[in-house]
């Protein structure tokens, strides 16, 4: 792979399902190019399907399972990531986290990532911002006068890290990392063949400091025929139908199960020939229940679609009014509060 004589820096940020590169996956990746003199340039980003039904701490990074439905797998964009990084110094805030994650995903995609020239803006902060007590990205940006917009989105954090790097470069001078820049231009990266079909990137945007979710893939019931075609639900749900719920946020799922029972649906734990509908956070997740549904011809929908189908049914008997053998008023009050919150 040929590189320009002086390519500069590639600032990388990742959002992941957890903390271990061995067991967790990337759900969003962003790269911002920075010139040798510290000017931010081209940007590239996409959400990434993690090949599992969960996306990790949604309350932190804001990514929901529905957001990555239809997003490319990392293997689909590995070549594009290589193009963004090759010939440039790899920069990250806390590179000891991002670089091992990147290396693990590259390895899963069959790409032998070289020992790259890397720079950590967190480590560099000890030189340029020596008086800080805390050195998270937000702390360093505040001390350097850099605006952090869209925190905990890969592109928002990468932009802020790029600006922070620019501050460091202007303080130390463009020649401060000359050896790293030279090493980057001479480090060979492997050639990654382009996929036969170019992946469609799924991007989140930062607007007025807020992260705006990527357009969501169309929600529909999934036919379970051999071709895996998309078909409408054969008929509306009705009282007595057996429905299976799996995956997704446990609190959301439990409330939806409660509403389903309230409307006379039978909520079961296993997919069988009597199951009318399987509800999952990712209809194309490939889980055991999803595969079983495909074998049996059982339609599969996501949580949002299921909620609409359930809400269309009349209430048969509110569960909060069904007296158990021993009445626990606290449990009744809590369940009623959950129902009110759901409505």
Order of alpha helices (4+ residues) and beta strands (2+ residues): beta-beta-beta-alpha-alpha-alpha-beta-alpha-beta-alpha-alpha-alpha-alpha-beta-beta-beta-alpha-beta-beta-alpha-beta-alpha-alpha
